Each structure stands twice: as structure tokens, then as C-alpha cells.
Amino acid sequence: MNKFMLFIHKTGSPPWFYNFTGKLLPWIWAVFFILVTSGLYLALVKAPPDYLQGESARIMYIHVPSAYMSMMIYALMGIMGFIGLVWHVRMAEILMISSAPVGAIFTALALITGSLWGRPTWGTYWVWDARLTSELVLLFLYLGVIGLYSAYDEPRKAARAAALLALVGIVNLPIIHFSVTWWNTLHQPPSLTGKGSAIHPSMLIPLLVMVVAWKFFYIANLLTRARNRLIEQDQRKRWVQAVLSGVKN
């Protein structure tokens, strides 16, 4: 077995996963704080105001990375849910359901910042625009996954039901992504890809830094939630008792 496959095999072991991620988390949080501090400084202080929208365009540095993360996390949930359903990998199930609250937060943040950005741009906080409506549907999907998981007492059954819903909801992701090209919409074209989306480096760099910062925030939250869920589910097992006794001592 090569080193990569050995690593994948080890991640399925709750004690090894808990101990390994415990060593990583302080570094991940540190990188996040460095990136988010740098990104916000570049976005709010160094970056120039937009030549059309002025200072209100600075909401972009929160809105665009949040919207990107909302779709990325749901896609990862679908992948992890598929792995859990097909190969019955318990850690994949735990990572899937641990991702849902973080994804819901990013989706809500994208909708809120989008509404605040829309007020000076469109003259209203909300329009039933294709991009906004499909993003709202994504929030409902996140909440549906969380609610469906909570409806079951047995974690494995709950994870399988939530995984099925997550997989069904994958169809909404291309709708969100391509909505601005498929329909007439008030929403601007993609900020990082697509025609007419060129951004000056002085604005692009802080935007990319914030995207990377949000990724580290997601990883740190995901691992923290997964570790807590493992302790909750395995609280009667010997390895958890050893961990808890070590904390008490």
C-alpha cells in the first residue's frame, strides 16, 4: 500500500483522525487569521473604489468569496455523501454533515451581502433574480440537510438520508453558476471567470486572498465540528474515554 492510500485508510480511523486534526487545527486557524487580516486590509484600505459603484463595491470582497464557498461546500457535501452511501465510510458521513452548517453560514452571508450591495446598485434590497433565487434555494437545501439529519436518532441512518438529499440538490449548482448567462438577469457576470469579468490587480489580489482565507475558515470549522461529532458519537468507546481522561488530567 503506497503512502497516499495508507493516509486515506488512516483517515477512516476516528482515533487517528481526531489526534491528527488536533495537531493541524492551530496552524489552520493561524493561517486563516493571517489571510483574513491581510485580505481585509487590502480590500478596505489599499484597494481603490470602483469607478462606477464607488465605495459600495467593497462588499464584493465578502460577497463573492462567500457565494463561491457556498457552492464549493455543497459540491463537497455531495461527494462525501456519495462516498458514504456507496462505500459506507463513516468519516465521510461525519464530514458531510459537519460541512452543512458552515455552508449554510456562507450562503446566508452571500445573500445578506448581496442584498446590501443590491440596494445602491439596483435601488432595492431584493429582486427575484435567477441568481439570487437559486442561491436562496441553496440555503433551503442546506437547512433541509441539517433538518433531515436531526430528524433521525441513529447517526448512520440520518447520514444516509441527508446524503440522498445533498445529492439531489447538486442539480441546483449549475443553475446558480450559469443563471447569469441562461436568463436575462440584473446580476453582474462572474467576477473571477467569464467574458467581461477582468478585474484590475489592485482589486483582484484582495479578492483572491479573501477566497483563500474563507477556504481555511471552512477547513478549520469542518475539522472542529467533525472532532466534536466524533466525541459525541463515540463517547462510550475506549479511545474517547482516554482522550477525555487526558483532558481532565
Secondary structure, DSSP 8 states (H G I E B T S, - for coil): --HHHHHHHHHTSHHHHHHHHHHHHHHHHHHHHHHHHHHHHIIIIIS--BTTTBGGGGGHHHHHHHHHHHHHHHHHHHHHHHHHHHH--HHHHHHHHHHHHHHHHHHHHHHHHHHHHHHHHHSSS----HHHHHHHHHHHHHHHHHHHHHT-SSHHHHHHHHHHHHHHHTTHHHHHHHHHHHS--SS---SSSSTT----HHHHHHHHHHHHHHHHHHHHHHHHHHHHHHHHHTTTSHHHHHHHHHHH-
